[in-house]
Amino acid sequence: MSYLSKIYFLVLIFLSSCFAAGELNGQDKSKISQNVPVALHRTEIINITSDINGITYPINIALPGSYFTSDKTYPVVYMLDAYSSFGIVTEMARLLASSNELPEIIIVGISSAGGSKEFVYNRSRDYTPTQIPAEKLPLSFRSLIPVSGGGDKFFRFIKEELIPLVESKYRFKPGDRTLAGHSLGGLFVFYSLFREPDLFNRYVAISPALLWDDELMAKQEETYFEKNKSLIAVVYTAAGSDENSNFILPWKNIVSKLTERNYSGLKLKSEFAERETHYSIIPYIVTHGLKSVFETDMIKK
């Protein structure tokens, strides 16, 4: 083969290689374009527009595996802040159920339409029981609580619209409802407990924002105690040792009050979580909170 023939042959090989590489790259791009968003297995979303406050809520539903192969009924856990924590709670609950540390449960995650900005706005509106002008809040809280005071309507939405819908659509265990929340969500959990304790029978409040409105929840507890010496509920609450004192001190205050009252029917467990911050403690909703409030049920098994 002549020198020029060899050069021509090498050029053909090079061009063929480039063409093949281009085909492969085209195939890769085709595969990438066909990808779909990740979704949690056995979950669905229902959008509900409330007649009470006019807000549309995406409701994330997680069903246990045996739901589709049996006619069993299940406890229902209503969790707040599903926009940020639905995945954590769902996957951990399923793992714990698989190891018999939790019963199988239906998780109803109350979420927020839009992005993170809307999430901050919606939760500050819905989880706060009283209205406080933003300018009267500490500077560090103003960006996190741009609006407040929608707690009454949100409570009514859960009671009058969400629970009836869930219990008409899914196989629930009668009378077995849990409410779980973190931070402002934890504030709303205590608000619900003192407002109408028998709407739920289990309560999980993680790092509750009990400083709200000059420790309003401590005052509501006092009002409740004046008329009631029983509080039929299973309650778990926790705060982290590395949190701001604005969370720790009001939390210790209400735990002390609940302990001293000696309410008939109240099963209370509190934990001060070492080295946990306001956000690292979020998995406690499941790993400690749900495990605690369902502990008696698991012992029975």
C-alpha positions in Angstrom: 0.0 0.0 0.0 1.4 3.4 -1.1 2.0 6.2 1.4 -1.0 8.2 0.1 -3.2 5.1 0.3 -2.3 4.6 3.9 -3.1 8.2 4.7 -6.5 7.9 2.9 -7.2 4.7 4.8 -6.5 6.3 8.2 -8.6 9.3 7.3 -11.6 7.0 6.5 -11.1 5.2 9.9 -11.1 8.5 11.7 -14.2 9.8 10.0 -16.0 6.5 10.6 -15.1 6.8 14.3 -16.4 10.3 14.5 -19.7 9.2 12.8 -20.1 6.3 15.2 -19.4 8.6 18.2 -22.0 11.0 16.9 -24.6 8.2 16.7 -23.8 7.2 20.2 -24.1 10.7 21.5 -27.4 11.0 19.7 -28.6 7.9 21.3 -27.6 9.2 24.8 -29.4 12.4 24.2 -32.5 10.5 23.2 -32.4 8.4 26.3 -31.9 11.5 28.5 -34.9 13.2 26.9 -37.1 10.3 27.7 -36.3 10.4 31.5 -39.2 11.1 33.8 -39.3 12.7 37.3 -38.7 10.4 40.3 -41.9 9.6 42.2 -42.4 7.7 45.4 -43.8 4.3 44.9 -47.5 3.8 46.0 -48.2 7.5 46.3 -50.7 9.9 44.7 -51.7 13.5 44.9 -55.1 15.0 45.3 -55.7 18.7 44.9 -58.3 20.1 47.2 -59.6 23.7 47.1 -61.1 24.6 50.5 -64.5 26.3 50.6 -63.4 27.6 54.1 -60.3 29.6 53.2 -60.3 29.4 49.4 -56.8 27.8 49.3 -55.9 24.9 47.0 -53.9 22.2 48.9 -52.0 19.4 47.1 -52.5 16.4 49.4 -49.8 13.8 49.1 -51.1 10.3 50.0 -48.8 7.3 50.7 -50.3 3.9 51.0 -48.8 0.8 52.6 -47.8 -2.1 50.4 -50.4 -4.5 51.8 -53.2 -2.0 51.0 -53.4 -3.4 47.5 -53.4 -7.1 48.5 -55.8 -7.1 51.5 -58.9 -5.6 52.9 -57.2 -4.3 56.1 -57.8 -0.9 57.6 -55.0 1.4 58.6 -54.2 4.2 61.0 -53.9 7.6 59.3 -51.1 10.0 60.0 -51.8 13.6 58.9 -48.5 15.4 58.5 -47.8 19.1 58.0 -45.1 20.5 55.8 -45.4 17.7 53.2 -43.8 20.1 50.7 -40.5 19.6 52.5 -40.7 16.5 54.5 -43.2 14.0 52.8 -40.4 11.9 51.3 -38.5 11.7 54.6 -41.5 10.6 56.6 -42.9 8.2 54.0 -39.7 6.3 53.4 -38.7 6.1 57.1 -42.2 5.0 58.1 -42.1 2.2 55.5 -38.6 1.0 56.6 -39.8 0.9 60.2 -43.0 -0.9 59.3 -40.9 -3.5 57.4 -38.9 -4.2 60.6 -42.1 -4.2 62.8 -41.1 -1.0 64.6 -44.2 0.8 63.3 -47.6 -0.5 62.1 -48.4 0.0 58.4 -49.9 3.5 58.1 -51.6 5.7 55.5 -49.7 9.0 55.4 -51.7 12.1 54.4 -49.2 14.9 53.7 -50.7 18.4 53.5 -48.6 20.3 51.0 -48.3 23.7 49.4 -48.8 24.7 45.8 -46.0 26.7 44.1 -42.3 26.8 45.1 -40.4 27.6 48.3 -41.5 31.2 48.5 -45.2 30.1 48.5 -44.4 27.3 50.9 -43.0 29.8 53.5 -46.0 32.1 53.0 -48.6 29.4 53.2 -47.3 27.6 56.3 -46.9 30.9 58.2 -50.5 31.8 57.4 -52.0 28.4 58.2 -50.1 27.2 61.2 -50.4 30.3 63.3 -53.5 30.6 65.5 -53.3 34.4 65.9 -52.4 37.3 63.6 -49.3 39.4 64.4 -48.1 42.2 62.1 -44.8 41.3 60.6 -43.2 44.5 61.8 -43.9 43.4 65.4 -42.0 40.2 65.0 -38.2 39.9 65.8 -36.2 40.8 62.7 -34.9 37.2 62.4 -38.5 35.9 62.0 -39.9 38.5 59.6 -38.8 36.8 56.4 -40.1 33.4 57.7 -43.5 34.7 58.8 -44.7 37.2 56.2 -48.4 36.6 57.2 -50.2 34.9 60.1 -53.4 34.2 61.8 -55.0 31.5 59.5 -55.0 28.7 62.1 -58.7 28.7 62.8 -59.7 28.3 59.1 -56.9 25.7 58.5 -58.1 23.7 61.5 -61.6 23.7 60.1 -60.3 22.7 56.6 -58.7 19.6 58.1 -61.7 18.8 60.3 -64.6 19.6 57.9 -63.1 18.9 54.5 -59.8 16.9 54.5 -60.7 14.2 57.0 -64.1 13.4 55.5 -62.6 13.2 52.1 -59.8 10.9 53.2 -62.1 8.7 55.2 -64.5 8.4 52.2 -61.8 7.4 49.8 -59.4 5.1 51.8 -59.7 2.2 54.2 -58.9 3.8 57.5 -58.9 2.4 61.0 -61.8 4.2 62.8 -60.8 6.6 65.5 -57.0 6.2 64.8 -55.8 9.6 63.6 -52.3 11.1 64.2 -51.3 14.8 63.7 -47.6 15.5 63.2 -45.7 18.7 62.7 -42.4 20.5 63.0 -41.6 24.1 64.1 -44.7 26.2 63.2 -46.3 22.8 62.4 -45.5 21.8 65.9 -47.2 24.9 67.2 -50.3 24.0 65.2 -50.2 20.4 66.7 -50.4 21.9 70.2 -53.1 24.3 69.1 -55.1 21.4 67.8 -54.5 19.4 71.0 -56.0 22.2 73.3 -58.7 23.2 70.9 -60.3 19.8 70.2 -58.2 17.0 71.6 -60.5 14.2 70.4 -60.2 15.1 66.7 -56.9 13.2 66.8 -55.8 10.6 69.3 -52.0 10.8 68.7 -49.9 14.0 68.5 -46.3 14.5 67.4 -44.8 18.0 67.9 -41.1 18.3 66.9 -39.3 21.6 67.9 -42.7 23.4 68.2 -42.5 27.2 67.8 -44.2 27.8 71.2 -42.7 31.3 71.6 -45.5 32.4 69.3 -47.6 35.3 70.5 -46.0 35.5 74.0 -46.3 31.8 74.5 -50.0 31.6 73.6 -50.1 27.8 73.8 -49.1 27.9 77.5 -52.0 30.3 78.1 -54.4 28.0 76.1 -53.2 25.1 78.2 -54.1 27.0 81.4 -57.6 27.8 80.0 -58.1 24.2 79.1 -57.0 23.0 82.5 -59.5 25.3 84.2 -62.3 23.3 82.6 -60.8 19.9 82.1 -58.9 17.5 84.3 -58.6 14.9 81.6 -56.8 15.0 78.3 -57.3 11.8 76.3 -54.3 11.8 74.0 -51.0 10.2 73.2 -48.4 12.9 72.8 -44.7 12.9 71.8 -42.7 16.1 71.7 -39.0 16.9 71.3 -36.6 19.8 70.9 -32.9 19.8 70.0 -30.1 20.9 72.4 -28.5 22.9 69.6 -31.6 25.0 68.9 -32.1 28.6 69.7 -33.4 29.3 73.2 -36.5 30.8 71.7 -37.5 27.2 70.9 -36.1 25.5 73.9 -37.4 27.5 76.8 -41.1 27.7 75.8 -40.9 24.0 75.0 -39.6 23.2 78.4 -42.2 25.3 80.0 -45.2 23.6 78.3 -43.7 20.1 78.9 -43.4 21.0 82.6 -47.0 22.2 82.8 -48.3 19.1 81.1 -46.3 16.9 83.5 -47.4 18.7 86.6 -51.1 18.7 85.7 -51.3 14.9 85.9 -54.1 14.9 83.3 -56.2 11.8 83.3 -55.8 9.9 80.1 -52.7 11.7 78.9 -49.7 9.7 77.8 -46.9 12.1 77.3 -43.3 11.5 76.3 -40.8 14.3 75.8 -37.2 14.2 74.7 -34.4 16.8 74.7 -32.4 15.6 71.7 -28.6 16.0 72.2 -26.7 17.8 69.4 -29.8 18.2 67.2 -30.5 21.5 65.5 -33.8 22.9 64.4 -33.5 21.1 61.1 -31.5 18.0 61.8 -34.2 16.9 64.3 -36.9 16.7 61.5 -36.5 12.8 61.1 -37.5 12.6 64.8 -41.1 12.9 63.4 -40.8 9.3 62.4 -37.8 7.7 64.2 -38.9 8.8 67.6 -42.3 10.5 67.4 -44.4 8.0 65.5 -42.5 5.1 67.1 -43.4 6.5 70.5 -47.1 7.2 69.9 -47.6 3.8 68.3 -45.5 2.0 70.9 -48.4 0.4 72.8 -49.9 -0.9 69.5 -46.6 -2.6 68.6 -46.2 -4.2 72.1 -49.7 -5.7 71.6 -48.5 -7.5 68.5 
